Amino acid sequence: MSAAPDPVCTLRRAVVAEARAWIGTPYLHRASARGAGADCLGLVRGVWRAAIGPEPETLPPYAPDWAEAGREETLARTAARHLRPVPLDAIAPGDVLLFRFRPHLPAKHAAILSAPGRMIHAYDGACVCEGDLVPWWRRRLALAFAFPGAAPGA
């Protein structure tokens, strides 16, 4: 008799598989449509819809320079309402990573950890892609969160 699949590991695998399905999606500010267009938050929203279900709140309008203009931790506060905080030294594949481009600015960029030292993200001028979490990105890593139902470090 085989053991039942671990739902926590299954969720993390589903998150990574869904994020990988978005690779190649063109960057489009405020969009969240696999294959058609997405920004970094749109990628996370799309993965949420596929892995968890309907989005938990309506996305308000935001300009490309929202973090610099408002200087509020909007992205981090929203993530904390719906995701579980994860210590940076305990991140695991399937976790959402938030980055600050400058120490004095709010976290503005999101990615999904796809494997140890690898992430999937979308950024202006490119498309959704998977790449290494190189030192440049590691220095800017500010916060991490797990999707609901994902156990720590699973």
DSSP file (Angstrom, degrees, kcal/mol; ACC not computed):
  #  RESIDUE AA STRUCTURE BP1 BP2  ACC     N-H-->O    O-->H-N    N-H-->O    O-->H-N    TCO  KAPPA ALPHA  PHI   PSI    X-CA   Y-CA   Z-CA
    1    1 A M              0   0    0      0, 0.0     2,-0.2     0, 0.0     0, 0.0   0.000 360.0 360.0 360.0 133.0    0.0    0.0    0.0
    2    2 A S        -     0   0    0      1,-0.1     2,-0.1     3,-0.0     0, 0.0  -0.605 360.0-107.1 -90.9 151.9    1.4    3.4   -0.9
    3    3 A A        -     0   0    0     -2,-0.2    -1,-0.1     1,-0.1     3,-0.1  -0.410  38.2-101.9 -73.7 150.4    1.3    6.4    1.4
    4    4 A A        -     0   0    0      1,-0.1    -1,-0.1    -2,-0.1     2,-0.0  -0.431  47.8 -94.3 -68.0 146.6   -1.1    9.2    0.7
    5    5 A P        -     0   0    0      0, 0.0    -1,-0.1     0, 0.0     3,-0.0  -0.340  38.3-111.6 -62.5 143.3    0.6   12.3   -0.9
    6    6 A D     >  -     0   0    0      1,-0.2     4,-2.6    -3,-0.1     5,-0.2  -0.672  22.4-151.6 -75.2 115.5    1.7   15.0    1.6
    7    7 A P  H  > S+     0   0    0      0, 0.0     4,-2.3     0, 0.0    -1,-0.2   0.816  93.2  55.5 -63.1 -29.4   -0.7   17.9    0.9
    8    8 A V  H  > S+     0   0    0      2,-0.2     4,-2.2     1,-0.2     5,-0.2   0.950 112.3  40.8 -67.0 -48.7    1.9   20.5    2.1
    9    9 A C  H  > S+     0   0    0      1,-0.2     4,-2.7     2,-0.2     5,-0.2   0.886 113.7  55.0 -65.4 -37.7    4.6   19.2   -0.4
   10   10 A T  H  X S+     0   0    0     -4,-2.6     4,-2.4     2,-0.2    -2,-0.2   0.911 108.0  49.2 -61.5 -42.3    1.9   18.8   -3.0
   11   11 A L  H  X S+     0   0    0     -4,-2.3     4,-2.5     2,-0.2    -2,-0.2   0.938 111.5  48.2 -62.8 -47.2    0.9   22.5   -2.6
   12   12 A R  H  X S+     0   0    0     -4,-2.2     4,-2.2     1,-0.2    -2,-0.2   0.914 113.2  47.8 -61.3 -41.9    4.6   23.7   -2.8
   13   13 A R  H  X S+     0   0    0     -4,-2.7     4,-2.7     1,-0.2    -1,-0.2   0.899 111.2  51.3 -64.3 -39.5    5.1   21.6   -5.9
   14   14 A A  H  X S+     0   0    0     -4,-2.4     4,-2.6    -5,-0.2    -2,-0.2   0.893 108.7  51.3 -64.7 -40.0    1.9   23.0   -7.4
   15   15 A V  H  X S+     0   0    0     -4,-2.5     4,-2.6     2,-0.2    -2,-0.2   0.945 113.8  43.4 -61.6 -49.0    3.0   26.6   -6.7
   16   16 A V  H  X S+     0   0    0     -4,-2.2     4,-2.5     2,-0.2    -2,-0.2   0.918 114.2  50.2 -65.4 -43.2    6.3   26.0   -8.4
   17   17 A A  H  X S+     0   0    0     -4,-2.7     4,-1.5     1,-0.2    -1,-0.2   0.916 112.6  46.9 -62.4 -42.6    4.8   24.1  -11.4
   18   18 A E  H  X S+     0   0    0     -4,-2.6     4,-0.7     2,-0.2    -2,-0.2   0.924 111.0  51.3 -65.9 -43.2    2.2   26.9  -11.9
   19   19 A A  H >< S+     0   0    0     -4,-2.6     3,-1.2     1,-0.2     4,-0.4   0.912 109.3  51.4 -59.4 -41.3    4.9   29.6  -11.7
   20   20 A R  H >< S+     0   0    0     -4,-2.5     3,-1.3     1,-0.3    -1,-0.2   0.830 100.6  62.7 -64.9 -30.7    6.9   27.7  -14.3
   21   21 A A  H 3< S+     0   0    0     -4,-1.5    -1,-0.3     1,-0.3    -2,-0.2   0.714  98.9  57.1 -66.7 -18.5    3.9   27.6  -16.5
   22   22 A W  T X< S+     0   0    0     -3,-1.2     3,-2.5    -4,-0.7   106,-0.3   0.570  76.6 123.3 -86.5 -10.9    4.0   31.4  -16.6
   23   23 A I  T <  S+     0   0    0     -3,-1.3   106,-0.2    -4,-0.4    99,-0.1  -0.275  74.8  26.3 -57.2 133.0    7.6   31.5  -18.0
   24   24 A G  T 3  S+     0   0    0    104,-2.9    -1,-0.3     1,-0.4   105,-0.1   0.215  83.3 138.0  96.2 -13.0    7.6   33.4  -21.2
   25   25 A T    <   -     0   0    0     -3,-2.5   103,-2.7   103,-0.1    -1,-0.4  -0.499  60.1-113.8 -63.9 127.1    4.6   35.5  -20.4
   26   26 A P  B     -A  127   0A   0      0, 0.0    12,-2.0     0, 0.0     2,-0.3  -0.245  29.8-101.8 -63.6 151.0    5.4   39.1  -21.5
   27   27 A Y  B     +b   38   0B   0     99,-1.7     2,-0.3    10,-0.2    12,-0.2  -0.579  48.1 167.1 -71.1 130.5    5.7   41.8  -18.8
   28   28 A L    >   -     0   0    0     10,-1.1     3,-2.2    -2,-0.3    14,-0.1  -0.889  39.2-113.7-148.2 116.3    2.6   44.0  -18.7
   29   29 A H  T 3  S-     0   0    0     -2,-0.3     3,-0.1     1,-0.3    34,-0.0  -0.206  97.0  -0.4 -51.9 131.4    2.1   46.4  -15.8
   30   30 A R  T 3  S+     0   0    0      1,-0.2    -1,-0.3    33,-0.1     2,-0.2   0.402 102.3 128.5  68.8   2.5   -0.9   45.4  -13.6
   31   31 A A    <   +     0   0    0     -3,-2.2     8,-1.5     1,-0.1    -1,-0.2  -0.501  34.9 179.5 -88.6 158.2   -1.7   42.3  -15.7
   32   32 A S  E     +C   38   0B   0      6,-0.2     2,-0.5    -2,-0.2     6,-0.2  -0.338  36.5 123.0-152.9  60.6   -2.2   38.8  -14.5
   33   33 A A  E >>  -C   37   0B   0      4,-3.0     4,-2.7   -11,-0.1     3,-2.0  -0.941  60.3-124.7-130.7 109.4   -3.0   36.6  -17.5
   34   34 A R  T 34 S+     0   0    0     -2,-0.5   -12,-0.1     1,-0.3   -11,-0.1  -0.262  96.3   7.2 -54.7 129.6   -0.7   33.6  -18.1
   35   35 A G  T 34 S+     0   0    0    -13,-0.3    -1,-0.3     1,-0.1     3,-0.1   0.106 128.5  61.6  85.7 -21.7    0.7   33.8  -21.7
   36   36 A A  T <4 S-     0   0    0     -3,-2.0     2,-0.2     1,-0.3    -2,-0.2   0.817 113.7 -43.8-104.7 -42.2   -0.8   37.3  -22.3
   37   37 A G  E  <  + C   0  33B   0     -4,-2.7    -4,-3.0   -12,-0.1     2,-0.3  -0.797  52.5 168.0 172.0 144.2    0.9   39.5  -19.7
   38   38 A A  E     -bC  27  32B   0    -12,-2.0   -10,-1.1    -2,-0.2    -6,-0.2  -0.969  19.0-149.5-162.0 148.1    1.9   39.9  -16.1
   39   39 A D     >  -     0   0    0     -8,-1.5     4,-2.1    -2,-0.3     5,-0.2  -0.526  53.2 -84.5-103.3-175.1    4.0   42.0  -13.7
   40   40 A C  H  > S+     0   0    0     82,-0.3     4,-1.6     1,-0.2     5,-0.1   0.892 132.4  44.0 -62.1 -39.6    5.6   40.5  -10.7
   41   41 A L  H  > S+     0   0    0      1,-0.2     4,-2.8     2,-0.2    -1,-0.2   0.873 109.6  57.3 -71.2 -36.4    2.5   40.8   -8.5
   42   42 A G  H  > S+     0   0    0      1,-0.2     4,-2.5     2,-0.2    -2,-0.2   0.867 104.0  53.3 -61.2 -36.4    0.4   39.5  -11.4
   43   43 A L  H  X S+     0   0    0     -4,-2.1     4,-2.4     2,-0.2    -1,-0.2   0.951 110.8  45.3 -61.4 -49.8    2.5   36.4  -11.4
   44   44 A V  H  X S+     0   0    0     -4,-1.6     4,-2.5     1,-0.2    -2,-0.2   0.905 113.3  50.9 -62.3 -41.5    1.9   35.8   -7.7
   45   45 A R  H  X S+     0   0    0     -4,-2.8     4,-2.4     2,-0.2    -1,-0.2   0.913 110.7  48.7 -62.3 -42.8   -1.8   36.5   -8.1
   46   46 A G  H  X S+     0   0    0     -4,-2.5     4,-1.9     2,-0.2    -2,-0.2   0.894 111.3  48.9 -65.6 -39.8   -2.1   34.1  -10.9
   47   47 A V  H  X S+     0   0    0     -4,-2.4     4,-2.8     2,-0.2     5,-0.4   0.909 109.6  53.5 -65.6 -41.0   -0.3   31.4   -9.0
   48   48 A W  H  X>S+     0   0    0     -4,-2.5     4,-3.4     1,-0.2     5,-1.8   0.948 108.0  50.1 -55.7 -50.0   -2.6   32.1   -6.0
   49   49 A R  H  <5S+     0   0    0     -4,-2.4    -1,-0.2     1,-0.2    -2,-0.2   0.893 115.7  42.5 -58.6 -40.9   -5.7   31.6   -8.2
   50   50 A A  H  <5S+     0   0    0     -4,-1.9    -1,-0.2    -5,-0.1    -2,-0.2   0.879 126.2  30.7 -74.0 -38.0   -4.3   28.3   -9.6
   51   51 A A  H  <5S+     0   0    0     -4,-2.8    -2,-0.2    -5,-0.2    -3,-0.2   0.798 136.6  16.4 -93.2 -31.5   -3.1   26.8   -6.3
   52   52 A I  T  <5S-     0   0    0     -4,-3.4    -3,-0.2    -5,-0.4    -4,-0.1   0.804 100.1-116.0-112.3 -47.1   -5.4   28.3   -3.7
   53   53 A G      < +     0   0    0     -5,-1.8    -1,-0.3     0, 0.0    -2,-0.1  -0.970  67.1  12.4 138.3-155.4   -8.5   29.7   -5.4
   54   54 A P  S    S-     0   0    0      0, 0.0    -4,-0.0     0, 0.0     0, 0.0  -0.163  86.3 -94.1 -57.0 146.9  -10.1   33.1   -5.8
   55   55 A E        -     0   0    0      1,-0.1     3,-0.0    -3,-0.0   -10,-0.0  -0.350  29.9-132.4 -62.4 142.1   -8.0   36.1   -4.9
   56   56 A P  S    S+     0   0    0      0, 0.0     2,-0.3     0, 0.0    -1,-0.1   0.666  81.1  12.7 -77.1 -16.0   -8.6   37.3   -1.3
   57   57 A E  S    S-     0   0    0      0, 0.0     2,-0.3     0, 0.0    -2,-0.0  -0.991  83.1 -96.1-154.7 159.4   -9.0   41.0   -2.1
   58   58 A T        -     0   0    0     -2,-0.3     0, 0.0     1,-0.1     0, 0.0  -0.580  40.6-121.3 -78.2 135.3   -9.5   43.3   -5.1
   59   59 A L        -     0   0    0     -2,-0.3     3,-0.1   -29,-0.1    -1,-0.1  -0.646  24.8-139.9 -78.6 122.6   -6.3   44.9   -6.4
   60   60 A P        -     0   0    0      0, 0.0    -1,-0.0     0, 0.0     0, 0.0  -0.404  34.4 -85.5 -75.8 160.2   -6.4   48.7   -6.2
   61   61 A P        -     0   0    0      0, 0.0     2,-0.3     0, 0.0   -31,-0.0  -0.336  52.1-177.0 -60.0 146.0   -4.9   50.7   -9.1
   62   62 A Y        -     0   0    0     -3,-0.1    -3,-0.0     0, 0.0     0, 0.0  -0.989  19.5-135.9-148.8 142.4   -1.1   51.3   -8.8
   63   63 A A    >   -     0   0    0     -2,-0.3     3,-1.9     1,-0.1     4,-0.2  -0.518  34.3-105.9 -89.2 160.1    1.4   53.2  -10.9
   64   64 A P  T 3  S+     0   0    0      0, 0.0     3,-0.3     0, 0.0    -1,-0.1   0.797 122.6  46.3 -56.4 -27.9    4.8   51.8  -11.8
   65   65 A D  T 3> S+     0   0    0      1,-0.2     4,-2.6     2,-0.1     5,-0.3   0.053  74.4 125.0-102.7  25.8    6.4   54.2   -9.3
   66   66 A W  H <> S+     0   0    0     -3,-1.9     4,-2.5     1,-0.2     5,-0.4   0.849  72.7  48.8 -56.5 -38.7    3.9   53.5   -6.4
   67   67 A A  H  > S+     0   0    0     -3,-0.3     4,-1.9     1,-0.2    -1,-0.2   0.909 114.1  44.5 -70.3 -41.3    6.6   52.5   -3.9
   68   68 A E  H  4 S+     0   0    0      2,-0.2    -2,-0.2     1,-0.2    -1,-0.2   0.888 118.2  44.7 -69.1 -38.6    8.8   55.6   -4.5
   69   69 A A  H  < S+     0   0    0     -4,-2.6    -2,-0.2     1,-0.1    -3,-0.2   0.929 125.6  28.2 -73.1 -46.5    5.8   57.9   -4.5
   70   70 A G  H  < S-     0   0    0     -4,-2.5    -3,-0.2    -5,-0.3    -2,-0.2   0.777  80.3-156.1 -89.6 -27.5    3.9   56.6   -1.5
   71   71 A R     <  +     0   0    0     -4,-1.9     2,-0.3    -5,-0.4    -4,-0.1   0.808  49.1 130.2  52.9  33.8    6.8   55.2    0.6
   72   72 A E  S    S-     0   0    0     -6,-0.3     2,-1.9    -5,-0.1     3,-0.4  -0.883  70.5-118.8-115.1 150.0    4.4   52.8    2.3
   73   73 A E     >  +     0   0    0     -2,-0.3     4,-2.8     1,-0.2     5,-0.2  -0.309  58.7 145.6 -82.2  54.2    4.9   49.1    2.8
   74   74 A T  H  >  +     0   0    0     -2,-1.9     4,-2.4     1,-0.2    -1,-0.2   0.919  69.3  46.2 -59.6 -48.4    1.8   48.3    0.8
   75   75 A L  H  > S+     0   0    0     32,-0.4     4,-2.5    -3,-0.4    -1,-0.2   0.924 115.3  46.4 -63.7 -45.2    3.1   45.1   -0.8
   76   76 A A  H  > S+     0   0    0     31,-0.3     4,-2.3     2,-0.2    -2,-0.2   0.908 113.3  48.9 -65.1 -42.6    4.5   43.7    2.5
   77   77 A R  H  X S+     0   0    0     -4,-2.8     4,-1.2     2,-0.2    -1,-0.2   0.906 112.5  48.2 -64.7 -40.9    1.3   44.6    4.5
   78   78 A T  H >X S+     0   0    0     -4,-2.4     4,-1.0    -5,-0.2     3,-0.5   0.925 111.4  49.9 -66.1 -43.8   -0.9   43.0    1.9
   79   79 A A  H >X S+     0   0    0     -4,-2.5     4,-3.0     1,-0.2     3,-0.8   0.914 107.6  54.7 -59.2 -42.5    1.3   39.8    1.8
   80   80 A A  H 3< S+     0   0    0     -4,-2.3    -1,-0.2     1,-0.2    -2,-0.2   0.764 103.1  57.2 -65.7 -24.5    1.1   39.6    5.6
   81   81 A R  H << S+     0   0    0     -4,-1.2    -1,-0.2    -3,-0.5    -2,-0.2   0.802 124.5  18.7 -72.6 -27.9   -2.7   39.7    5.5
   82   82 A H  H << S+     0   0    0     -4,-1.0     2,-0.3    -3,-0.8    -2,-0.2   0.582 119.1  54.7-122.8 -14.4   -2.9   36.6    3.2
   83   83 A L  S  < S-     0   0    0     -4,-3.0    64,-0.2    -5,-0.2    62,-0.0  -0.772  80.1-110.5-119.8 164.4    0.4   34.7    3.4
   84   84 A R  E     -D  146   0C   0     62,-2.6    62,-2.9    -2,-0.3    -4,-0.1  -0.854  35.8-117.1 -98.1 124.4    2.4   33.3    6.4
   85   85 A P  E     -D  145   0C   0      0, 0.0    60,-0.3     0, 0.0    -1,-0.0  -0.276  29.8-162.8 -58.6 144.0    5.7   35.2    7.1
   86   86 A V        -     0   0    0     58,-2.5    58,-0.5    66,-0.0     5,-0.1  -0.996  23.9-112.5-129.3 131.9    8.9   33.0    6.7
   87   87 A P    >   -     0   0    0      0, 0.0     3,-2.3     0, 0.0     4,-0.1  -0.383  28.8-122.3 -60.6 142.8   12.3   33.8    8.1
   88   88 A L  G >  S+     0   0    0      1,-0.3     3,-0.8     2,-0.2    55,-0.1   0.779 112.2  56.5 -60.9 -26.7   14.8   34.6    5.3
   89   89 A D  G 3  S+     0   0    0      1,-0.2    -1,-0.3     0, 0.0     0, 0.0   0.410 107.9  49.9 -85.0   4.8   17.1   31.8    6.5
   90   90 A A  G <  S+     0   0    0     -3,-2.3    63,-0.5     2,-0.1    -1,-0.2   0.159  75.1 141.3-126.0  17.8   14.2   29.3    6.2
   91   91 A I    <   -     0   0    0     -3,-0.8    55,-0.0    -4,-0.1    -3,-0.0  -0.288  26.5-174.7 -65.0 148.8   12.9   30.0    2.7
   92   92 A A    >   -     0   0    0     21,-0.1     3,-2.1    24,-0.0    21,-0.2  -0.942  38.5 -70.5-139.9 158.6   11.8   27.0    0.6
   93   93 A P  T 3  S+     0   0    0      0, 0.0    21,-0.2     0, 0.0     3,-0.1  -0.240 120.1  35.7 -52.3 135.6   10.6   26.4   -2.9
   94   94 A G  T 3  S+     0   0    0     19,-3.6    53,-0.4     1,-0.4     2,-0.1   0.212  88.5 126.1 101.3 -12.6    7.1   27.8   -3.3
   95   95 A D    <   -     0   0    0     -3,-2.1    18,-2.8    18,-0.2     2,-0.5  -0.468  61.3-122.3 -78.6 151.1    7.7   30.8   -1.0
   96   96 A V  E     -FE 112 145C   0     49,-3.1    49,-2.4    16,-0.2     2,-0.4  -0.809  26.0-156.6 -91.9 129.8    7.0   34.3   -2.2
   97   97 A L  E     -FE 111 144C   0     14,-3.0    14,-1.9    -2,-0.5     2,-0.4  -0.891   3.1-159.0-108.9 137.3   10.0   36.6   -1.9
   98   98 A L  E     -FE 110 143C   0     45,-2.9    44,-3.0    -2,-0.4    45,-1.6  -0.953  10.3-161.8-117.2 139.3    9.8   40.4   -1.6
   99   99 A F  E     -FE 109 141C   0     10,-2.5     9,-2.7    -2,-0.4    10,-1.6  -0.893  14.0-147.8-122.7 146.6   12.7   42.7   -2.5
  100  100 A R        -     0   0    0     40,-2.6     7,-0.2    -2,-0.3     4,-0.0  -0.955   4.6-158.9-106.9 129.1   13.7   46.3   -1.8
  101  101 A F  S    S+     0   0    0     -2,-0.5    -1,-0.1     5,-0.5     6,-0.1   0.768  85.5  21.1 -78.8 -23.8   15.6   48.0   -4.6
  102  102 A R  S >  S-     0   0    0      4,-0.2     3,-2.0     3,-0.1    -1,-0.2  -0.994  81.4-122.8-140.7 143.5   16.9   50.6   -2.1
  103  103 A P  T 3  S+     0   0    0      0, 0.0    -1,-0.1     0, 0.0     4,-0.1   0.806 111.2  49.8 -56.7 -31.7   17.2   50.2    1.7
  104  104 A H  T 3  S+     0   0    0      2,-0.1    -3,-0.0    -3,-0.0    -4,-0.0   0.440 100.8  79.2 -89.5   1.4   15.1   53.3    2.4
  105  105 A L  S <  S-     0   0    0     -3,-2.0    -3,-0.1     1,-0.1   -37,-0.1  -0.739  86.7 -99.3-107.9 157.1   12.3   52.3    0.0
  106  106 A P        -     0   0    0      0, 0.0    -5,-0.5     0, 0.0    -4,-0.2  -0.235  51.7 -83.1 -65.6 160.3    9.4   49.9    0.6
  107  107 A A        +     0   0    0     -7,-0.2   -32,-0.4     1,-0.1    -7,-0.3  -0.473  56.6 165.4 -61.7 133.7    9.6   46.3   -0.8
  108  108 A K        +     0   0    0     -9,-2.7     2,-0.4    -2,-0.2    -8,-0.2   0.555  44.8  66.4-131.7 -17.0    8.4   46.6   -4.4
  109  109 A H  E     -F   99   0C   0    -10,-1.6   -10,-2.5   -69,-0.1     2,-0.3  -0.908  56.7-163.1-120.1 141.9    9.3   43.4   -6.3
  110  110 A A  E     +F   98   0C   0     -2,-0.4    12,-0.5    12,-0.2     2,-0.3  -0.915  12.3 166.3-123.7 149.4    8.0   39.9   -5.8
  111  111 A A  E     -F   97   0C   0    -14,-1.9   -14,-3.0    -2,-0.3     2,-0.5  -0.937  30.7-123.2-148.4 168.0    9.2   36.5   -7.0
  112  112 A I  E     -FG  96 120C   0      8,-2.5     8,-2.5    -2,-0.3     2,-0.4  -0.985  26.7-124.8-119.1 125.7    8.5   32.8   -6.2
  113  113 A L  E     + G   0 119C   0    -18,-2.8   -19,-3.6    -2,-0.5     6,-0.3  -0.552  29.7 179.2 -68.7 124.1   11.4   30.6   -5.0
  114  114 A S  E     -     0   0C   0      4,-1.7     5,-0.2     1,-0.4    -1,-0.2   0.701  64.3 -14.8-102.1 -23.7   11.4   27.7   -7.5
  115  115 A A  E >  S- G   0 118C   0      3,-1.1     3,-2.6   -23,-0.1    -1,-0.4  -0.937  99.8 -55.9-165.6 165.5   14.4   25.7   -6.1
  116  116 A P  T 3  S+     0   0    0      0, 0.0     3,-0.1     0, 0.0   -24,-0.0  -0.369 130.3   3.2 -54.9 122.6   17.2   26.5   -3.7
  117  117 A G  T 3  S+     0   0    0      1,-0.2    16,-2.7    -2,-0.1     2,-0.3   0.623 115.9  99.3  76.6  13.2   18.9   29.5   -5.1
  118  118 A R  E <   -GH 115 132C   0     -3,-2.6    -4,-1.7    14,-0.3    -3,-1.1  -0.970  45.8-179.3-132.4 147.7   16.4   29.9   -8.0
  119  119 A M  E     -GH 113 131C   0     12,-2.8    12,-2.8    -2,-0.3     2,-0.4  -0.975  21.3-140.4-144.6 157.8   13.4   32.2   -8.5
  120  120 A I  E     +GH 112 130C   0     -8,-2.5    -8,-2.5    -2,-0.3     2,-0.3  -0.977  39.3 143.3-117.8 130.3   10.7   32.9  -11.0
  121  121 A H  E     - H   0 129C   0      8,-2.2     8,-2.7    -2,-0.4     2,-0.4  -0.969  40.1-127.5-157.9 168.7    9.7   36.6  -11.5
  122  122 A A        +     0   0    0    -12,-0.5     2,-0.3    -2,-0.3   -82,-0.3  -0.969  27.4 176.6-122.6 139.9    8.5   39.2  -14.0
  123  123 A Y    >   -     0   0    0     -2,-0.4     3,-1.8     4,-0.3   -96,-0.2  -0.997  39.2 -80.6-146.6 154.3   10.2   42.5  -14.5
  124  124 A D  T 3  S+     0   0    0     -2,-0.3     3,-0.1     1,-0.3   -96,-0.0  -0.149 114.2  21.3 -52.7 133.1    9.8   45.5  -16.8
  125  125 A G  T 3  S+     0   0    0      1,-0.4    -1,-0.3   -98,-0.1     2,-0.2   0.443 122.3  55.3  89.1   0.3   11.4   45.1  -20.1
  126  126 A A  S <  S-     0   0    0     -3,-1.8   -99,-1.7  -101,-0.0    -1,-0.4  -0.549  79.8-108.7-138.8-157.2   11.4   41.3  -20.0
  127  127 A C  B     -A   26   0A   0   -101,-0.2    -4,-0.3    -2,-0.2     2,-0.3  -0.767  53.6 -61.4-131.8 178.6    9.0   38.4  -19.4
  128  128 A V  S    S+     0   0    0   -103,-2.7  -104,-2.9  -106,-0.3     2,-0.3  -0.517  71.7 165.9 -63.4 128.5    8.3   36.0  -16.7
  129  129 A C  E     -H  121   0C   0     -8,-2.7    -8,-2.2    -2,-0.3     2,-0.5  -0.942  37.8-125.7-144.6 162.7   11.6   34.1  -16.3
  130  130 A E  E     +H  120   0C   0     -2,-0.3     2,-0.3   -10,-0.2   -10,-0.2  -0.953  42.4 150.9-112.0 131.1   13.4   31.7  -14.0
  131  131 A G  E     -H  119   0C   0    -12,-2.8   -12,-2.8    -2,-0.5     2,-0.1  -0.901  45.0 -71.8-149.6 177.3   16.9   32.7  -12.8
  132  132 A D  E     -H  118   0C   0     -2,-0.3     2,-1.8   -14,-0.2   -14,-0.3  -0.451  35.5-124.7 -75.5 145.6   19.4   32.4  -10.1
  133  133 A L        -     0   0    0    -16,-2.7    -1,-0.1    -2,-0.1   -15,-0.1  -0.602  49.0-175.0 -84.7  73.2   19.0   34.2   -6.8
  134  134 A V    >>  -     0   0    0     -2,-1.8     4,-2.6     1,-0.1     3,-0.7  -0.118  41.8 -92.0 -71.0 167.6   22.4   35.8   -7.3
  135  135 A P  H 3> S+     0   0    0      0, 0.0     4,-2.5     0, 0.0     5,-0.2   0.839 124.8  60.6 -51.7 -36.8   24.1   38.0   -4.8
  136  136 A W  H 3> S+     0   0    0      1,-0.2     4,-0.6     2,-0.2    -3,-0.1   0.933 112.4  37.9 -57.1 -46.1   22.6   41.2   -6.3
  137  137 A W  H X> S+     0   0    0     -3,-0.7     3,-1.0     2,-0.2     4,-0.8   0.900 112.6  57.1 -71.6 -41.8   19.1   39.8   -5.6
  138  138 A R  H >< S+     0   0    0     -4,-2.6     3,-0.7     1,-0.3    -2,-0.2   0.878 103.1  55.0 -58.8 -38.0   20.1   38.3   -2.2
  139  139 A R  H 3< S+     0   0    0     -4,-2.5    -1,-0.3     1,-0.2    -2,-0.2   0.780 112.1  44.1 -65.1 -24.9   21.3   41.7   -1.0
  140  140 A R  H << S+     0   0    0     -3,-1.0   -40,-2.6    -4,-0.6     2,-0.3   0.477  80.9 119.8 -99.0  -5.5   17.8   43.1   -1.8
  141  141 A L  E <<  + E   0  99C   0     -4,-0.8   -42,-0.2    -3,-0.7     3,-0.1  -0.478  29.8 163.4 -65.2 120.8   15.8   40.3   -0.3
  142  142 A A  E     +     0   0C   0    -44,-3.0     2,-0.3     1,-0.3   -43,-0.2   0.792  54.4   4.7-110.1 -40.0   13.6   41.9    2.4
  143  143 A L  E     - E   0  98C   0    -45,-1.6   -45,-2.9   -56,-0.1    -1,-0.3  -0.966  53.3-158.1-148.3 156.9   10.8   39.5    3.3
  144  144 A A  E     - E   0  97C   0    -58,-0.5   -58,-2.5    -2,-0.3     2,-0.3  -0.990   9.5-175.2-140.6 150.5    9.5   36.1    2.5
  145  145 A F  E     -DE  85  96C   0    -49,-2.4   -49,-3.1    -2,-0.3     2,-0.3  -0.979  16.1-138.2-143.2 151.0    6.0   34.5    2.8
  146  146 A A  E     -D   84   0C   0    -62,-2.9   -62,-2.6    -2,-0.3   -51,-0.1  -0.857  30.4-108.6-107.8 147.5    4.5   31.0    2.4
  147  147 A F    >   -     0   0    0    -53,-0.4     3,-2.0    -2,-0.3   -64,-0.1  -0.378  53.3 -81.6 -65.3 152.3    1.2   30.4    0.7
  148  148 A P  T 3  S+     0   0    0      0, 0.0    -1,-0.1     0, 0.0     3,-0.1  -0.332 119.8  25.8 -56.6 134.7   -1.6   29.3    3.1
  149  149 A G  T 3  S+     0   0    0      1,-0.3     2,-0.6    -3,-0.1  -138,-0.2   0.349  89.5 119.9  92.8  -5.7   -1.3   25.6    3.8
  150  150 A A    <   -     0   0    0     -3,-2.0    -1,-0.3  -139,-0.1     3,-0.1  -0.838  59.0-137.0 -94.3 120.4    2.5   25.3    3.1
  151  151 A A    >   -     0   0    0     -2,-0.6     3,-1.6     1,-0.1    -4,-0.1  -0.345  36.2 -80.6 -72.5 155.4    4.4   24.2    6.2
  152  152 A P  T 3  S-     0   0    0      0, 0.0    -1,-0.1     0, 0.0   -61,-0.1  -0.319 107.9  -9.9 -57.3 131.3    7.7   25.9    7.2
  153  153 A G  T 3         0   0    0    -63,-0.5   -62,-0.1     1,-0.2    -2,-0.1   0.676 360.0 360.0  56.6  21.9   10.6   24.6    5.2
  154  154 A A    <         0   0    0     -3,-1.6    -1,-0.2   -62,-0.1    -3,-0.1   0.501 360.0 360.0 -71.1 360.0    8.6   21.8    3.6
